Amino acid sequence: MSLNIKNERTHALVRRLAETTGQSQTSAIEEAVQHRLDEVLESRSRGDEAVAARRAEIARLLDEIRVDLDVESVRAAEASLYDERGLPR
């Protein structure tokens, strides 16, 4: 398998990382990529948890609204808006 990177800055960074850590360039790249991938996946997981929490709160609010919208309470609210001739109060 081959990976051909044609960016001098990237080559310099990889060489520097490998020299600093005492790893081969391949090992340095592998570890760096794995570290970044772990960060991205963890961040995405936290985002998914936040979305799930928001959805749960929305569902709770919708349930609360549905309780308040039973037929009798809607009819009572409508009745208070109009007089016995059907005209607005």
C-alpha positions as CSV (number, residue, x, y, z in Angstrom):
1,M,0.0,0.0,0.0
2,S,1.3,3.5,-0.8
3,L,0.6,7.0,0.4
4,N,2.3,9.7,-1.6
5,I,2.4,13.1,0.2
6,K,3.6,15.9,-2.1
7,N,3.6,18.7,0.5
8,E,7.0,19.8,1.8
9,R,5.6,21.3,5.0
10,T,3.9,18.0,5.8
11,H,7.1,16.1,5.1
12,A,9.0,18.4,7.4
13,L,6.4,18.0,10.1
14,V,6.5,14.3,9.9
15,R,10.3,14.2,10.0
16,R,10.3,16.5,13.0
17,L,7.7,14.4,14.8
18,A,9.6,11.2,14.0
19,E,12.9,12.6,15.2
20,T,11.3,14.1,18.4
21,T,9.5,10.9,19.4
22,G,12.2,8.5,18.2
23,Q,9.6,6.7,16.0
24,S,9.8,5.9,12.3
25,Q,7.9,8.3,10.1
26,T,5.3,5.6,9.4
27,S,4.7,5.0,13.1
28,A,4.6,8.8,13.8
29,I,2.0,9.3,11.1
30,E,0.0,6.3,12.2
31,E,-0.1,7.5,15.9
32,A,-0.9,11.1,14.9
33,V,-3.7,10.0,12.6
34,Q,-5.1,7.6,15.2
35,H,-5.0,10.3,17.8
36,R,-6.9,12.8,15.5
37,L,-9.5,10.1,14.5
38,D,-10.1,9.4,18.2
39,E,-10.7,13.1,18.9
40,V,-13.1,13.5,16.0
41,L,-15.1,10.4,17.0
42,E,-15.3,11.5,20.6
43,S,-16.5,14.9,19.6
44,R,-19.1,13.4,17.3
45,S,-20.2,11.1,20.1
46,R,-20.7,14.1,22.4
47,G,-22.6,15.8,19.7
48,D,-24.9,12.8,19.3
49,E,-25.5,12.8,23.0
50,A,-26.4,16.5,23.0
51,V,-28.8,15.9,20.1
52,A,-30.4,13.0,22.0
53,A,-30.9,15.2,25.0
54,R,-32.5,18.0,23.0
55,R,-34.8,15.4,21.3
56,A,-35.8,14.1,24.7
57,E,-36.6,17.6,26.0
58,I,-38.7,18.3,22.8
59,A,-40.6,15.1,23.3
60,R,-41.3,16.0,26.9
61,L,-42.6,19.5,25.9
62,L,-44.8,17.9,23.2
63,D,-46.3,15.5,25.7
64,E,-46.9,18.5,28.0
65,I,-48.7,20.4,25.2
66,R,-50.8,17.4,24.3
67,V,-52.1,17.1,27.9
68,D,-53.2,20.7,27.7
69,L,-54.9,20.3,24.4
70,D,-57.7,17.9,25.4
71,V,-61.0,18.4,23.6
72,E,-62.8,20.0,26.6
73,S,-60.2,22.6,27.3
74,V,-60.1,23.6,23.6
75,R,-63.9,23.9,23.5
76,A,-63.8,26.0,26.6
77,A,-61.1,28.3,25.2
78,E,-63.1,28.7,22.0
79,A,-66.3,29.4,23.9
80,S,-64.6,32.2,25.8
81,L,-63.6,33.9,22.5
82,Y,-67.2,34.1,21.0
83,D,-70.5,35.2,22.3
84,E,-73.8,33.2,22.0
85,R,-74.3,34.5,18.4
86,G,-70.8,33.4,17.3
87,L,-69.4,36.9,17.2
88,P,-66.0,37.7,18.7
89,R,-66.2,39.0,22.3
